[in-house]
Amino acid sequence: MQQYRFITANRTGKWYDRLCDAQSFANAIGAGFLDSSGEFVPYRGTVLEIRGKPASGQPDRAA
């Protein structure tokens, strides 16, 4: 399973199990927004980071 988060020049988002959740909360860090049709529009310089979900029992470390 993968996890997703957005990174801007000044802020880093939380890890989410679903891409749609990361996109929904991207506006909170200034990474982008959902337009009127529900499509994600990233701001310039926004980076999507993807990682494998840590195994249970392992500490959740920032990459």
All heavy atoms as a GROMACS GRO file, in nm:
protein
  490
    1MET      N    1   0.085  -0.117   0.000
    1MET     CA    2   0.000   0.000   0.000
    1MET      C    3   0.090   0.124   0.000
    1MET      O    4   0.196   0.125   0.060
    1MET     CB    5  -0.091   0.000   0.123
    1MET     CG    6  -0.177   0.122   0.134
    1MET     SD    7  -0.286   0.114   0.276
    1MET     CE    8  -0.437   0.151   0.193
    2GLN      N    9   0.042   0.228  -0.066
    2GLN     CA   10   0.118   0.351  -0.074
    2GLN      C   11   0.051   0.462   0.006
    2GLN      O   12  -0.068   0.456   0.034
    2GLN     CB   13   0.132   0.396  -0.219
    2GLN     CG   14   0.215   0.301  -0.301
    2GLN     CD   15   0.229   0.349  -0.443
    2GLN    OE1   16   0.140   0.408  -0.499
    2GLN    NE2   17   0.345   0.321  -0.502
    3GLN      N   18   0.132   0.562   0.040
    3GLN     CA   19   0.082   0.683   0.106
    3GLN      C   20   0.128   0.803   0.026
    3GLN      O   21   0.228   0.798  -0.045
    3GLN     CB   22   0.133   0.691   0.250
    3GLN     CG   23   0.073   0.587   0.340
    3GLN     CD   24   0.118   0.606   0.484
    3GLN    OE1   25   0.236   0.620   0.511
    3GLN    NE2   26   0.022   0.606   0.574
    4TYR      N   27   0.052   0.913   0.040
    4TYR     CA   28   0.074   1.032  -0.041
    4TYR      C   29   0.076   1.157   0.046
    4TYR      O   30   0.004   1.165   0.144
    4TYR     CB   31  -0.040   1.046  -0.144
    4TYR     CG   32  -0.066   0.921  -0.221
    4TYR    CD1   33  -0.154   0.824  -0.175
    4TYR    CD2   34   0.000   0.899  -0.342
    4TYR    CE1   35  -0.178   0.709  -0.247
    4TYR    CE2   36  -0.023   0.783  -0.414
    4TYR     CZ   37  -0.112   0.688  -0.367
    4TYR     OH   38  -0.134   0.574  -0.438
    5ARG      N   39   0.157   1.254   0.005
    5ARG     CA   40   0.153   1.386   0.066
    5ARG      C   41   0.209   1.488  -0.032
    5ARG      O   42   0.283   1.453  -0.125
    5ARG     CB   43   0.232   1.392   0.197
    5ARG     CG   44   0.382   1.389   0.183
    5ARG     CD   45   0.447   1.405   0.318
    5ARG     NE   46   0.592   1.391   0.309
    5ARG     CZ   47   0.671   1.394   0.413
    5ARG    NH1   48   0.621   1.410   0.534
    5ARG    NH2   49   0.801   1.381   0.398
    6PHE      N   50   0.170   1.612  -0.011
    6PHE     CA   51   0.218   1.721  -0.095
    6PHE      C   52   0.320   1.803  -0.017
    6PHE      O   53   0.310   1.820   0.104
    6PHE     CB   54   0.102   1.810  -0.141
    6PHE     CG   55   0.017   1.743  -0.245
    6PHE    CD1   56  -0.102   1.683  -0.212
    6PHE    CD2   57   0.059   1.739  -0.377
    6PHE    CE1   58  -0.180   1.621  -0.309
    6PHE    CE2   59  -0.018   1.678  -0.475
    6PHE     CZ   60  -0.138   1.618  -0.440
    7ILE      N   61   0.418   1.855  -0.092
    7ILE     CA   62   0.523   1.938  -0.034
    7ILE      C   63   0.530   2.067  -0.114
    7ILE      O   64   0.527   2.065  -0.238
    7ILE     CB   65   0.658   1.865  -0.038
    7ILE    CG1   66   0.651   1.737   0.042
    7ILE    CG2   67   0.770   1.955   0.012
    7ILE    CD1   68   0.774   1.650   0.032
    8THR      N   69   0.538   2.180  -0.043
    8THR     CA   70   0.559   2.310  -0.106
    8THR      C   71   0.696   2.361  -0.060
    8THR      O   72   0.764   2.296   0.019
    8THR     CB   73   0.450   2.410  -0.067
    8THR    OG1   74   0.463   2.443   0.070
    8THR    CG2   75   0.311   2.355  -0.095
    9ALA      N   76   0.732   2.478  -0.106
    9ALA     CA   77   0.861   2.536  -0.066
    9ALA      C   78   0.867   2.562   0.084
    9ALA      O   79   0.974   2.557   0.145
    9ALA     CB   80   0.886   2.666  -0.142
   10ASN      N   81   0.750   2.587   0.147
   10ASN     CA   82   0.748   2.625   0.288
   10ASN      C   83   0.680   2.527   0.381
   10ASN      O   84   0.696   2.538   0.502
   10ASN     CB   85   0.680   2.761   0.303
   10ASN     CG   86   0.752   2.869   0.226
   10ASN    OD1   87   0.874   2.876   0.228
   10ASN    ND2   88   0.676   2.952   0.158
   11ARG      N   89   0.602   2.433   0.327
   11ARG     CA   90   0.526   2.344   0.414
   11ARG      C   91   0.523   2.203   0.359
   11ARG      O   92   0.540   2.180   0.240
   11ARG     CB   93   0.383   2.395   0.429
   11ARG     CG   94   0.385   2.534   0.493
   11ARG     CD   95   0.253   2.585   0.534
   11ARG     NE   96   0.194   2.503   0.639
   11ARG     CZ   97   0.069   2.520   0.680
   11ARG    NH1   98  -0.007   2.612   0.626
   11ARG    NH2   99   0.020   2.446   0.776
   12THR      N  100   0.501   2.108   0.450
   12THR     CA  101   0.489   1.966   0.416
   12THR      C  102   0.359   1.914   0.472
   12THR      O  103   0.329   1.932   0.590
   12THR     CB  104   0.608   1.886   0.474
   12THR    OG1  105   0.729   1.941   0.420
   12THR    CG2  106   0.598   1.740   0.438
   13GLY      N  107   0.280   1.847   0.388
   13GLY     CA  108   0.153   1.792   0.432
   13GLY      C  109   0.169   1.662   0.507
   13GLY      O  110   0.277   1.603   0.512
   14LYS      N  111   0.059   1.616   0.564
   14LYS     CA  112   0.056   1.488   0.634
   14LYS      C  113   0.049   1.375   0.531
   14LYS      O  114   0.010   1.396   0.417
   14LYS     CB  115  -0.067   1.480   0.723
   14LYS     CG  116  -0.066   1.577   0.838
   14LYS     CD  117  -0.193   1.559   0.920
   14LYS     CE  118  -0.200   1.661   1.031
   14LYS     NZ  119  -0.323   1.646   1.110
   15TRP      N  120   0.084   1.254   0.576
   15TRP     CA  121   0.072   1.136   0.491
   15TRP      C  122  -0.072   1.089   0.493
   15TRP      O  123  -0.135   1.081   0.599
   15TRP     CB  124   0.163   1.024   0.542
   15TRP     CG  125   0.308   1.048   0.516
   15TRP    CD1  126   0.402   1.085   0.608
   15TRP    CD2  127   0.376   1.039   0.391
   15TRP    NE1  128   0.524   1.098   0.547
   15TRP    CE2  129   0.511   1.069   0.414
   15TRP    CE3  130   0.335   1.006   0.262
   15TRP    CZ2  131   0.606   1.068   0.312
   15TRP    CZ3  132   0.430   1.005   0.160
   15TRP    CH2  133   0.564   1.036   0.186
   16TYR      N  134  -0.124   1.053   0.376
   16TYR     CA  135  -0.260   1.000   0.362
   16TYR      C  136  -0.255   0.869   0.285
   16TYR      O  137  -0.175   0.853   0.193
   16TYR     CB  138  -0.350   1.099   0.288
   16TYR     CG  139  -0.374   1.225   0.366
   16TYR    CD1  140  -0.295   1.338   0.345
   16TYR    CD2  141  -0.474   1.232   0.462
   16TYR    CE1  142  -0.316   1.454   0.419
   16TYR    CE2  143  -0.495   1.348   0.536
   16TYR     CZ  144  -0.416   1.458   0.513
   16TYR     OH  145  -0.437   1.572   0.586
   17ASP      N  146  -0.344   0.777   0.321
   17ASP     CA  147  -0.350   0.647   0.253
   17ASP      C  148  -0.412   0.656   0.114
   17ASP      O  149  -0.390   0.569   0.031
   17ASP     CB  150  -0.429   0.546   0.337
   17ASP     CG  151  -0.356   0.505   0.464
   17ASP    OD1  152  -0.233   0.522   0.470
   17ASP    OD2  153  -0.422   0.456   0.556
   18ARG      N  154  -0.491   0.760   0.091
   18ARG     CA  155  -0.557   0.777  -0.038
   18ARG      C  156  -0.516   0.911  -0.101
   18ARG      O  157  -0.512   1.013  -0.033
   18ARG     CB  158  -0.709   0.773  -0.024
   18ARG     CG  159  -0.758   0.641   0.034
   18ARG     CD  160  -0.907   0.630   0.049
   18ARG     NE  161  -0.974   0.758   0.065
   18ARG     CZ  162  -1.103   0.778   0.045
   18ARG    NH1  163  -1.180   0.679   0.008
   18ARG    NH2  164  -1.156   0.896   0.064
   19LEU      N  165  -0.487   0.907  -0.231
   19LEU     CA  166  -0.448   1.028  -0.302
   19LEU      C  167  -0.557   1.133  -0.295
   19LEU      O  168  -0.529   1.252  -0.277
   19LEU     CB  169  -0.414   0.995  -0.448
   19LEU     CG  170  -0.376   1.113  -0.537
   19LEU    CD1  171  -0.256   1.188  -0.480
   19LEU    CD2  172  -0.349   1.066  -0.678
   20CYS      N  173  -0.684   1.092  -0.304
   20CYS     CA  174  -0.793   1.189  -0.300
   20CYS      C  175  -0.798   1.262  -0.166
   20CYS      O  176  -0.833   1.380  -0.161
   20CYS     CB  177  -0.926   1.124  -0.332
   20CYS     SG  178  -0.977   0.995  -0.219
   21ASP      N  179  -0.759   1.196  -0.057
   21ASP     CA  180  -0.754   1.264   0.074
   21ASP      C  181  -0.641   1.367   0.076
   21ASP      O  182  -0.658   1.478   0.125
   21ASP     CB  183  -0.734   1.163   0.187
   21ASP     CG  184  -0.856   1.076   0.210
   21ASP    OD1  185  -0.968   1.117   0.171
   21ASP    OD2  186  -0.839   0.967   0.267
   22ALA      N  187  -0.525   1.331   0.023
   22ALA     CA  188  -0.412   1.425   0.018
   22ALA      C  189  -0.450   1.546  -0.067
   22ALA      O  190  -0.418   1.660  -0.031
   22ALA     CB  191  -0.288   1.356  -0.039
   23GLN      N  192  -0.519   1.524  -0.177
   23GLN     CA  193  -0.562   1.634  -0.263
   23GLN      C  194  -0.664   1.722  -0.192
   23GLN      O  195  -0.660   1.844  -0.205
   23GLN     CB  196  -0.619   1.580  -0.393
   23GLN     CG  197  -0.515   1.517  -0.482
   23GLN     CD  198  -0.574   1.448  -0.601
   23GLN    OE1  199  -0.690   1.407  -0.602
   23GLN    NE2  200  -0.492   1.431  -0.705
   24SER      N  201  -0.755   1.662  -0.117
   24SER     CA  202  -0.858   1.738  -0.047
   24SER      C  203  -0.800   1.833   0.056
   24SER      O  204  -0.852   1.942   0.078
   24SER     CB  205  -0.956   1.643   0.022
   24SER     OG  206  -1.027   1.567  -0.072
   25PHE      N  207  -0.692   1.792   0.122
   25PHE     CA  208  -0.631   1.873   0.227
   25PHE      C  209  -0.513   1.958   0.179
   25PHE      O  210  -0.451   2.029   0.256
   25PHE     CB  211  -0.587   1.784   0.344
   25PHE     CG  212  -0.703   1.724   0.418
   25PHE    CD1  213  -0.738   1.592   0.399
   25PHE    CD2  214  -0.778   1.801   0.506
   25PHE    CE1  215  -0.846   1.536   0.466
   25PHE    CE2  216  -0.887   1.747   0.574
   25PHE     CZ  217  -0.920   1.615   0.554
   26ALA      N  218  -0.481   1.951   0.049
   26ALA     CA  219  -0.368   2.024  -0.006
   26ALA      C  220  -0.382   2.175   0.010
   26ALA      O  221  -0.282   2.246   0.027
   26ALA     CB  222  -0.347   1.989  -0.153
   27ASN      N  223  -0.503   2.226   0.006
   27ASN     CA  224  -0.524   2.370   0.019
   27ASN      C  225  -0.477   2.422   0.154
   27ASN      O  226  -0.432   2.535   0.166
   27ASN     CB  227  -0.672   2.403  -0.002
   27ASN     CG  228  -0.696   2.551  -0.016
   27ASN    OD1  229  -0.620   2.620  -0.082
   27ASN    ND2  230  -0.800   2.600   0.047
   28ALA      N  231  -0.483   2.339   0.256
   28ALA     CA  232  -0.443   2.380   0.391
   28ALA      C  233  -0.295   2.418   0.398
   28ALA      O  234  -0.257   2.500   0.481
   28ALA     CB  235  -0.472   2.268   0.491
   29ILE      N  236  -0.212   2.360   0.310
   29ILE     CA  237  -0.069   2.395   0.310
   29ILE      C  238  -0.030   2.479   0.189
   29ILE      O  239   0.087   2.504   0.165
   29ILE     CB  240   0.021   2.270   0.321
   29ILE    CG1  241   0.008   2.183   0.196
   29ILE    CG2  242  -0.006   2.192   0.447
   29ILE    CD1  243   0.120   2.082   0.180
   30GLY      N  244  -0.129   2.517   0.109
   30GLY     CA  245  -0.101   2.599  -0.009
   30GLY      C  246  -0.042   2.521  -0.124
   30GLY      O  247   0.036   2.574  -0.202
   31ALA      N  248  -0.080   2.392  -0.136
   31ALA     CA  249  -0.026   2.308  -0.241
   31ALA      C  250  -0.113   2.304  -0.366
   31ALA      O  251  -0.067   2.268  -0.473
   31ALA     CB  252  -0.005   2.166  -0.189
   32GLY      N  253  -0.241   2.337  -0.352
   32GLY     CA  254  -0.332   2.331  -0.466
   32GLY      C  255  -0.475   2.331  -0.417
   32GLY      O  256  -0.502   2.352  -0.299
   33PHE      N  257  -0.569   2.305  -0.510
   33PHE     CA  258  -0.710   2.307  -0.474
   33PHE      C  259  -0.789   2.216  -0.568
   33PHE      O  260  -0.740   2.176  -0.673
   33PHE     CB  261  -0.765   2.450  -0.481
   33PHE     CG  262  -0.760   2.510  -0.620
   33PHE    CD1  263  -0.870   2.504  -0.703
   33PHE    CD2  264  -0.643   2.570  -0.667
   33PHE    CE1  265  -0.865   2.559  -0.831
   33PHE    CE2  266  -0.638   2.626  -0.794
   33PHE     CZ  267  -0.750   2.620  -0.877
   34LEU      N  268  -0.912   2.184  -0.527
   34LEU     CA  269  -1.004   2.110  -0.612
   34LEU      C  270  -1.091   2.212  -0.685
   34LEU      O  271  -1.153   2.298  -0.621
   34LEU     CB  272  -1.091   2.016  -0.527
   34LEU     CG  273  -1.017   1.905  -0.455
   34LEU    CD1  274  -1.111   1.827  -0.365
   34LEU    CD2  275  -0.949   1.812  -0.554
   35ASP      N  276  -1.096   2.202  -0.818
   35ASP     CA  277  -1.178   2.297  -0.894
   35ASP      C  278  -1.325   2.257  -0.887
   35ASP      O  279  -1.361   2.160  -0.820
   35ASP     CB  280  -1.127   2.312  -1.038
   35ASP     CG  281  -1.146   2.188  -1.122
   35ASP    OD1  282  -1.216   2.093  -1.079
   35ASP    OD2  283  -1.090   2.183  -1.234
   36SER      N  284  -1.411   2.330  -0.957
   36SER     CA  285  -1.555   2.308  -0.948
   36SER      C  286  -1.597   2.171  -1.000
   36SER      O  287  -1.702   2.120  -0.961
   36SER     CB  288  -1.630   2.416  -1.024
   36SER     OG  289  -1.591   2.417  -1.160
   37SER      N  290  -1.515   2.108  -1.084
   37SER     CA  291  -1.547   1.973  -1.133
   37SER      C  292  -1.484   1.863  -1.047
   37SER      O  293  -1.500   1.745  -1.076
   37SER     CB  294  -1.501   1.958  -1.278
   37SER     OG  295  -1.360   1.963  -1.286
   38GLY      N  296  -1.411   1.902  -0.941
   38GLY     CA  297  -1.350   1.805  -0.851
   38GLY      C  298  -1.210   1.762  -0.891
   38GLY      O  299  -1.152   1.675  -0.827
   39GLU      N  300  -1.155   1.822  -0.996
   39GLU     CA  301  -1.019   1.791  -1.038
   39GLU      C  302  -0.919   1.868  -0.953
   39GLU      O  303  -0.941   1.984  -0.920
   39GLU     CB  304  -0.998   1.828  -1.185
   39GLU     CG  305  -1.078   1.742  -1.281
   39GLU     CD  306  -1.029   1.599  -1.287
   39GLU    OE1  307  -0.905   1.578  -1.290
   39GLU    OE2  308  -1.113   1.509  -1.286
   40PHE      N  309  -0.807   1.802  -0.921
   40PHE     CA  310  -0.704   1.867  -0.841
   40PHE      C  311  -0.618   1.956  -0.929
   40PHE      O  312  -0.572   1.915  -1.036
   40PHE     CB  313  -0.616   1.764  -0.770
   40PHE     CG  314  -0.510   1.827  -0.685
   40PHE    CD1  315  -0.544   1.896  -0.570
   40PHE    CD2  316  -0.377   1.818  -0.720
   40PHE    CE1  317  -0.446   1.955  -0.491
   40PHE    CE2  318  -0.278   1.876  -0.641
   40PHE     CZ  319  -0.314   1.945  -0.527
   41VAL      N  320  -0.595   2.079  -0.884
   41VAL     CA  321  -0.510   2.175  -0.955
   41VAL      C  322  -0.395   2.214  -0.861
   41VAL      O  323  -0.416   2.285  -0.764
   41VAL     CB  324  -0.589   2.302  -0.995
   41VAL    CG1  325  -0.499   2.400  -1.068
   41VAL    CG2  326  -0.711   2.266  -1.077
   42PRO      N  327  -0.274   2.164  -0.886
   42PRO     CA  328  -0.161   2.198  -0.799
   42PRO      C  329  -0.108   2.337  -0.831
   42PRO      O  330  -0.114   2.382  -0.945
   42PRO     CB  331  -0.057   2.092  -0.833
   42PRO     CG  332  -0.086   2.054  -0.974
   42PRO     CD  333  -0.236   2.069  -0.990
   43TYR      N  334  -0.056   2.404  -0.730
   43TYR     CA  335   0.011   2.530  -0.752
   43TYR      C  336   0.152   2.502  -0.803
   43TYR      O  337   0.209   2.394  -0.780
   43TYR     CB  338   0.017   2.612  -0.624
   43TYR     CG  339  -0.118   2.659  -0.576
   43TYR    CD1  340  -0.159   2.638  -0.445
   43TYR    CD2  341  -0.205   2.727  -0.661
   43TYR    CE1  342  -0.283   2.681  -0.400
   43TYR    CE2  343  -0.329   2.770  -0.617
   43TYR     CZ  344  -0.368   2.748  -0.487
   43TYR     OH  345  -0.490   2.790  -0.444
   44ARG      N  346   0.211   2.600  -0.869
   44ARG     CA  347   0.346   2.586  -0.924
   44ARG      C  348   0.444   2.552  -0.812
   44ARG      O  349   0.441   2.612  -0.706
   44ARG     CB  350   0.387   2.715  -0.992
   44ARG     CG  351   0.519   2.704  -1.065
   44ARG     CD  352   0.554   2.830  -1.135
   44ARG     NE  353   0.442   2.868  -1.222
   44ARG     CZ  354   0.431   2.986  -1.279
   44ARG    NH1  355   0.521   3.078  -1.259
   44ARG    NH2  356   0.328   3.013  -1.357
   45GLY      N  357   0.529   2.455  -0.837
   45GLY     CA  358   0.631   2.416  -0.740
   45GLY      C  359   0.587   2.309  -0.642
   45GLY      O  360   0.667   2.261  -0.562
   46THR      N  361   0.460   2.268  -0.649
   46THR     CA  362   0.410   2.164  -0.559
   46THR      C  363   0.463   2.028  -0.603
   46THR      O  364   0.466   1.997  -0.721
   46THR     CB  365   0.256   2.161  -0.560
   46THR    OG1  366   0.208   2.284  -0.507
   46THR    CG2  367   0.200   2.046  -0.478
   47VAL      N  368   0.506   1.948  -0.506
   47VAL     CA  369   0.559   1.815  -0.532
   47VAL      C  370   0.472   1.713  -0.461
   47VAL      O  371   0.438   1.729  -0.344
   47VAL     CB  372   0.705   1.804  -0.482
   47VAL    CG1  373   0.758   1.663  -0.497
   47VAL    CG2  374   0.794   1.904  -0.552
   48LEU      N  375   0.435   1.606  -0.532
   48LEU     CA  376   0.364   1.494  -0.473
   48LEU      C  377   0.467   1.390  -0.432
   48LEU      O  378   0.546   1.343  -0.516
   48LEU     CB  379   0.265   1.433  -0.572
   48LEU     CG  380   0.199   1.302  -0.530
   48LEU    CD1  381   0.115   1.321  -0.404
   48LEU    CD2  382   0.116   1.245  -0.642
   49GLU      N  383   0.470   1.354  -0.305
   49GLU     CA  384   0.562   1.253  -0.255
   49GLU      C  385   0.483   1.126  -0.229
   49GLU      O  386   0.373   1.131  -0.174
   49GLU     CB  387   0.630   1.302  -0.128
   49GLU     CG  388   0.742   1.215  -0.081
   49GLU     CD  389   0.822   1.275   0.033
   49GLU    OE1  390   0.765   1.353   0.112
   49GLU    OE2  391   0.940   1.243   0.044
   50ILE      N  392   0.538   1.012  -0.270
   50ILE     CA  393   0.473   0.882  -0.254
   50ILE      C  394   0.571   0.789  -0.184
   50ILE      O  395   0.690   0.787  -0.216
   50ILE     CB  396   0.435   0.822  -0.392
   50ILE    CG1  397   0.344   0.919  -0.467
   50ILE    CG2  398   0.368   0.686  -0.374
   50ILE    CD1  399   0.319   0.878  -0.612
   51ARG      N  400   0.518   0.712  -0.088
   51ARG     CA  401   0.602   0.613  -0.019
   51ARG      C  402   0.520   0.488   0.007
   51ARG      O  403   0.397   0.488   0.003
   51ARG     CB  404   0.655   0.667   0.113
   51ARG     CG  405   0.547   0.679   0.220
   51ARG     CD  406   0.606   0.714   0.355
   51ARG     NE  407   0.498   0.718   0.456
   51ARG     CZ  408   0.516   0.754   0.580
   51ARG    NH1  409   0.635   0.793   0.622
   51ARG    NH2  410   0.416   0.753   0.666
   52GLY      N  411   0.591   0.380   0.034
   52GLY     CA  412   0.524   0.259   0.079
   52GLY      C  413   0.482   0.278   0.223
   52GLY      O  414   0.556   0.338   0.302
   53LYS      N  415   0.364   0.231   0.258
   53LYS     CA  416   0.315   0.246   0.395
   53LYS      C  417   0.402   0.163   0.488
   53LYS      O  418   0.429   0.045   0.461
   53LYS     CB  419   0.168   0.202   0.404
   53LYS     CG  420   0.108   0.230   0.539
   53LYS     CD  421  -0.040   0.202   0.539
   53LYS     CE  422  -0.098   0.236   0.674
   53LYS     NZ  423  -0.244   0.219   0.675
   54PRO      N  424   0.447   0.224   0.600
   54PRO     CA  425   0.530   0.150   0.696
   54PRO      C  426   0.452   0.030   0.753
   54PRO      O  427   0.331   0.036   0.770
   54PRO     CB  428   0.558   0.250   0.806
   54PRO     CG  429   0.529   0.384   0.748
   54PRO     CD  430   0.427   0.362   0.642
   55ALA      N  431   0.524  -0.079   0.778
   55ALA     CA  432   0.461  -0.196   0.838
   55ALA      C  433   0.410  -0.160   0.978
   55ALA      O  434   0.468  -0.075   1.046
   55ALA     CB  435   0.561  -0.310   0.846
   56SER      N  436   0.302  -0.222   1.021
   56SER     CA  437   0.249  -0.192   1.154
   56SER      C  438   0.354  -0.225   1.259
   56SER      O  439   0.430  -0.320   1.247
   56SER     CB  440   0.122  -0.270   1.180
   56SER     OG  441   0.144  -0.407   1.166
   57GLY      N  442   0.360  -0.141   1.362
   57GLY     CA  443   0.460  -0.158   1.466
   57GLY      C  444   0.588  -0.079   1.440
   57GLY      O  445   0.672  -0.066   1.527
   58GLN      N  446   0.602  -0.026   1.318
   58GLN     CA  447   0.720   0.054   1.285
   58GLN      C  448   0.687   0.201   1.309
   58GLN      O  449   0.576   0.245   1.286
   58GLN     CB  450   0.757   0.034   1.138
   58GLN     CG  451   0.800  -0.108   1.104
   58GLN     CD  452   0.929  -0.145   1.172
   58GLN    OE1  453   1.018  -0.062   1.186
   58GLN    NE2  454   0.940  -0.267   1.215
   59PRO      N  455   0.785   0.279   1.354
   59PRO     CA  456   0.760   0.423   1.374
   59PRO      C  457   0.734   0.491   1.240
   59PRO      O  458   0.790   0.450   1.138
   59PRO     CB  459   0.890   0.473   1.437
   59PRO     CG  460   0.992   0.370   1.406
   59PRO     CD  461   0.919   0.240   1.389
   60ASP      N  462   0.648   0.590   1.241
   60ASP     CA  463   0.615   0.667   1.122
   60ASP      C  464   0.713   0.783   1.110
   60ASP      O  465   0.696   0.886   1.175
   60ASP     CB  466   0.471   0.718   1.132
   60ASP     CG  467   0.428   0.793   1.006
   60ASP    OD1  468   0.495   0.778   0.903
   60ASP    OD2  469   0.328   0.865   1.013
   61ARG      N  470   0.816   0.767   1.030
   61ARG     CA  471   0.920   0.869   1.017
   61ARG      C  472   0.894   0.953   0.894
   61ARG      O  473   0.854   0.902   0.790
   61ARG     CB  474   1.057   0.806   1.004
   61ARG     CG  475   1.098   0.731   1.125
   61ARG     CD  476   1.238   0.681   1.108
   61ARG     NE  477   1.275   0.602   1.224
   61ARG     CZ  478   1.386   0.536   1.234
   61ARG    NH1  479   1.472   0.538   1.137
   61ARG    NH2  480   1.413   0.467   1.342
   62ALA      N  481   0.921   1.081   0.906
   62ALA     CA  482   0.911   1.170   0.789
   62ALA      C  483   1.027   1.138   0.696
   62ALA      O  484   1.138   1.112   0.739
   62ALA     CB  485   0.917   1.315   0.832
   63ALA      N  486   0.999   1.139   0.568
   63ALA     CA  487   1.102   1.106   0.468
   63ALA      C  488   1.195   1.223   0.447
   63ALA      O  489   1.166   1.335   0.467
   63ALA     CB  490   1.037   1.067   0.338
   0.00000   0.00000   0.00000
